Amino acid sequence: MTFVQNFPFFSIILSMFCAIVSSVLSGKAAKWLHLAMVTTVLFLSLGVLQYTLVTGESYTYMMGHYPAPWGNEIRIGPLEAIMAAAFALLMLLSVLGGLDHIEREVLGSKQNLFYILMDLLMSSLLALIYTNDLFTAYVFIEICTIAACGLIMAKKVGRVYVSAVRYMIMSLVGSGLFLIGLSLLYSITGHLLMSPAKEALENILPQSRYTVPMTVILLLLTIGLGIKSGLYPFHTWIPDAYGYTTPAASAVLSSLVSKGYIFLLIKLMVRVLPYGSLAGQHMTNVLFVFGIIGMIMGSVDAIRENNIRRMTSFSSVAQIGYIYMGLGLGTTAGMAAALFHVISHGAMKALLFVSISGLCETSGGRMDRLGLKGAGFRHKIAGLGFTVGSLSMIGMPLLTGFVSKYMFASAATTAEPVKMIAAWIALAISTTLNAVYFMRTVLVLYTWVPQEQREAKDYRPSGTEDAATLGLALMNLGLGIASPPVIAVLSKGLEIFG
Amino acid sequence: MGSSIFTNYEEIAAVLLFVIGLMNLLMQPNLVKKIIGLDIMDCAIYLFLAAKGYIQGRMAPIYVDGILSADHYINPVPAGLVLTGIVVSVSVSALMMALTICLYREYHTLNLDEIMMLLHKQEREEELRLLSEGAGEGDT
């Protein structure tokens, strides 16, 4: 065993330890500790990625003294490593992008608590990415929920409590369903580790036993995780949750938290469910339908919304729909497209939320379209960031959104004809609707306004925020131009994921 | 079918309780009742796990009398899961209660529907205010 193999464990423990230490630190120290921790996690994950790519296989890492099938373990392959690296990078850029806002909007004495929540979120996301144990996944789902709820309440003004309570209610329904599904699965398979559970299911399912319970279990697990990640009919909490908190928290919630649950669902589909089982096919069909409805309805809701942050949140519903549509295709190509979109949507949404905060601030806190008139002239870098993010969302070539859409469209050809046509039509409609609301907003930002309105009033420029906006814009561009290696790693990782 | 319902009465009870809790959590407008629903839902799952983990006539796997055969003991994992689950649900309920207190201080009611209606009203007023301001700017 080489030293690199310890890195995933180190990164989980490090982020958790930082959360504990931060409770006795000042806000400033906690901030530096958080930034250092996320950077370290990023480099550790990159090291693991390099190692797994060289060896070309995944390995399991025992957490404790007992080997499988009794003990707890994490499992690491290229897919997990690249996800961890991407999540750490997005977390770093999002927090940097909202750094000065955090200092202004979070109560001074409670700033270290904000960073504790961020640290806990990082550790739970890493654990969700790496874990090979179902119950561990449940526990970290709950930690992630609690941390996310705290982040929603970070800015203590207005309706954040209502947002938080609505988020908690939906999330708790989701985790309740997940837990009962998990208990039923455990009572059938007798294993909590994913790989032994799959072996048990492979023995049971071909004999046509437990077909109904298995369908119920999958339904419970999928709906549970679907509610938590904001799948269409269960998305009502999203605009509230993302729309009113501090920008760094919005960016992290939309680009990372929901993706952690989706990654877990993908893991369940690949690692627990035997390939081609009947129940699994039902599940992909359901996901496909919900995904497609979400793609369209999310965009329709976004068009009707006047508040720019709520509009961007509704666009998240549509993008989550894309991911579920990709999973619903039921093919490896569809799953690879969904995985690429997990990273790609993270980069786009973080950029949008970070730049929106700058735009609103130079418009006297107005978030409606009328108030944002000419904001692109007042804050040039945020305007640029929003434009790049919007173009990427619409699917402009050279940006990451284009690659995702292209991957979804080409993955659809591998599915059955009905699904292929449905997916293409939904992609076309959704892209048009995306263009309507994002381009409309970009045009508002660059509407001609008299010279005196082009000067930003009472606005404090922030170097770190601008740098993070540019960094996220570059990430969008980089993922768009240099997508082949990323896709290669994702497909390689997916091959040995199961 | 009928006989299996009779032998699995604990699981049936657990699922019924789960549904009752879930519906309470979703449908009750009162926040405190929602939290009670949440606790019922979680406890139903623990009942399910505990019922699944117990086999009549066997003991907890504590090695005292020198019996090594596994047939003498029950599986300790479900009990462990229940304990972990209880810890999780306690912390979640505590968080929900704290949120409820905050909401009550802010809006002086525990009814989520009333709070939502209040918010919608405020939002509409805000929108109208912004619109009239915008119209004013357009005139000058």
Interface residues (C-beta under 8 A of the other chain):
Chain A: F135 Y138 V139 E142 T145 I146 C149 M153 R159 Y161 V162 A164 V165 M168 I169 L172 V173 G176 L177 L179 I180 S183 Y186 S187 L192 N306 R366 D368 L370 G371
Chain B: F18 G21 L22 L25 L26 L31 K34 L38 M41 D42 A44 I45 F48 L49 K52 V77 P78 L81 T84 G85 V88 S91 V92 L95 M96 L99 T100 C102 L103 E106 L112 I115 M116 L119 E127 L130 L131 G134
